[in-house]
Amino acid sequence: MAKHKTHFEDCDVLVVGGGMAGTGATFEARHWGRDLKIICVEKANIDRSGAVAQGLYAINCYMGMQWDENQPEDHVRYARNDLMGMVREDLGYDMARHVDSTVHMFDEWGLPMMKNEKTGRYLREGKWQIMIHGESFKPIVAEAAKKSADKIYNRIMITHLLMDEEKENRVGGAVGFNMRTGDYYVFRAKTVIVAAGGASHIFKPRAVGEGMGRTWYAPWSNGSAYALPIAVGAKMTQMENRIVLCRFKDGYGPVGAYFLHLKTYTQNANGENYEKKWYDHTKEMVGEYIDHHPTPTCLRNHAFIQETMAGGGPIQMVTTEAFQDPHLETVGWENFLGMTVGQAVVWASQNIDPKYTNPELTTSEPYVMGSHATCSGAWVSGPEDLSPPEYFWGYNRMLTVEGLFGAGDTVGGSAHKFSSGSFTEGRLAAKAAVKYIEDQKAKDIKVSDKQCEDFKDIIYKPLETYTVGRNEITGGTVSPSYISPIQGLQRLQRIMDEYVGGIATNYMTNENMLKRALELLEWLQEDLEKVGAEDYHQLMRAWELKHRTLTSQCVTEHTMFRKETRWPGYYYRGDYLKLDDENWHCLTVSRRDPKTGKFTLEKVPVYYIVDEKEKKKAS
Ligand SMILES: Cc1cc2nc3c(=O)[nH]c(=O)nc-3n(C[C@H](O)[C@H](O)[C@H](O)COP(=O)(O)OP(=O)(O)OC[C@H]3O[C@@H](n4cnc5c(N)ncnc54)[C@H](O)[C@@H]3O)c2cc1C
């Protein structure tokens, strides 16, 4: 391993991932920690990294408290409703009460915001969304982070967290490698904020073969946000709550602006409103949740999936009416040009002009994330003024490993944060991390050279495996002594797809399938000891795959634990096809023992903090 130069960097706050949450954390860490050493490490380049790389057309989470458009309580109720009751209200409220200040900073920093000409307020796309010309969104927040950090490291993938050897269960930093130079990096840190995005490509995507790599969720989001904490024994929550998106077919173009701003609507191939048809059926499964307004996202998916299975597809978005208005037509196209250029290209290639043809929609493969209409992620402490004892252990957004914080997709239980809420959560985590240091909680952390050297051996092993094994290649890329990252990825995706509720089974699974998945995942883990990498890029692919596999194990364990179908339209437990509030009105929390690799799961109460607060005020 001598050929890979080792760089040591000691710091106070280490931010892993420079996406929305990571840039927010880096910015805020400097605000509270003027003299602290703050480092942000990013796998790509923070100017164009993460889910917002290509830009966005709307900021999906803005209260508008200054005009009394919404209050944080309203947002908590909205997220609770959308997630069929299962959210951490302390986290949601905490994000919502701070998110407007974040958006006002974006405005000050030069993000072009659309304004309502009559009122002068931000132009609303929907109740929570405001419209932006957001192609430059990511470079703008990146600039704030660059001005705040002591150093930003681009092109370094963090593969493992370091642990303190003096005090059990306390973090000590992180290690990784530079994908361009191959150099090894050791970041010894007093606190670590994991902000590494969600996970795509753990379930087999619809786009395979020539379209491989095309997914709705950022293809480079590989679940590091989950695998890093899981590997060191941090607790996770709601990992079964994977998300399935209804999107424009083949290009995965988002539908939000179309539904909300253009007022388009969906129909089946016969021009019928199919959602109504499935009302009784859905009521039978989930009870009164189907009567909630707005209809929870998963239940709308459910009607879509049922209608397609019943032969009513393809489902279409009716654009031909709205697009007759030249202004709306422009908005419809601009929406993609600033955010998902690929959708416009797909339409052009398929001769679809939405002014004359209603484009098809599809439901995506599942993704794991914590910031969209879903809430998978780490089990974190909430803020001291809101959280009940089960949800509070000292520092806001600290995981169950001391000194380890999370934000954005990393954090579970708090859905509907989106870009602005993730940046806000990064700020909250950084403020708490600085306080943790000021409170002298990070004193005398010991990370030995041996710990760092051991990780170095582990990280570069795939290069060695390839170098030795390539001599035995029998044909093309086939070798009896190693598997390549792409072979491993495709194997993972098939396991998840066919057994854990992917598109192959129309999102259906059951206990027997899940047990089989766990068995196959364990063998995959074993075989990943033999993954080979022919260069540094492939080494990154190898580690992405390992992180995806660990994340997948956690998702499968959670899916097996929750014996009900809480979110039809996201996935179905065929052996428990109904929502079961009597037994499962709770959050699920897991922990993987780092020594044995075994998961244990528990139920944790879900509290309706907002309404209880109001009840108390009224009495
Ligand atoms: C297709 C799509 C459309 C969306 N549309 C909207 C919208 O219209 N409006 C809106 O407000 N929100 C939207 N969102 C949501 C928003 O983008 C996310 O909520 C937000 O980006 C999450 O922030 P994050 O920091 O957790 O993840 P990200 O912003 O994805 O950042 C994660 C970062 O971590 C880095 N990273 C990953 N692994 C490692 C590692 N091992 N080492 C180092 N770095 C690593 C990644 O490269 C990335 O830069 C959309 C998301 C998607 C995917």
The ligand as an ORCA input file, in Angstrom:
! r2SCAN-3c Opt
* xyz 0 1
  C     -34.548     14.516     -9.364
  C     -34.751     15.344     -8.140
  C     -35.553     16.454     -8.203
  C     -35.730     17.251     -7.094
  N     -36.485     18.356     -7.209
  C     -36.555     19.226     -6.194
  C     -37.234     20.467     -6.364
  O     -37.787     20.750     -7.428
  N     -37.228     21.333     -5.332
  C     -36.615     21.051     -4.143
  O     -36.634     21.904     -3.255
  N     -35.989     19.872     -3.948
  C     -35.949     18.956     -4.938
  N     -35.290     17.764     -4.776
  C     -34.798     17.396     -3.432
  C     -33.407     17.940     -3.102
  O     -32.591     17.873     -4.214
  C     -32.848     17.114     -1.953
  O     -33.775     17.175     -0.905
  C     -31.505     17.601     -1.424
  O     -30.576     17.729     -2.469
  C     -30.962     16.667     -0.360
  O     -29.784     17.198      0.138
  P     -28.574     16.269      0.648
  O     -27.465     17.162      0.990
  O     -29.073     15.309      1.653
  O     -28.178     15.399     -0.633
  P     -27.423     15.909     -1.941
  O     -27.784     17.315     -2.248
  O     -27.689     14.894     -2.994
  O     -25.894     15.887     -1.547
  C     -25.182     14.724     -1.191
  C     -23.714     14.957     -1.509
  O     -22.895     13.954     -0.901
  C     -21.886     13.577     -1.821
  N     -21.440     12.231     -1.437
  C     -22.135     11.082     -1.510
  N     -21.436     10.068     -1.015
  C     -20.240     10.579     -0.620
  C     -19.092     10.012     -0.016
  N     -19.029      8.718      0.291
  N     -18.031     10.820      0.245
  C     -18.079     12.152     -0.060
  N     -19.161     12.734     -0.610
  C     -20.232     11.953     -0.882
  C     -22.571     13.642     -3.165
  O     -21.663     13.708     -4.229
  C     -23.420     14.898     -2.996
  O     -22.732     16.061     -3.382
  C     -35.116     16.914     -5.866
  C     -34.318     15.767     -5.789
  C     -34.142     14.988     -6.912
  C     -33.295     13.776     -6.841
*
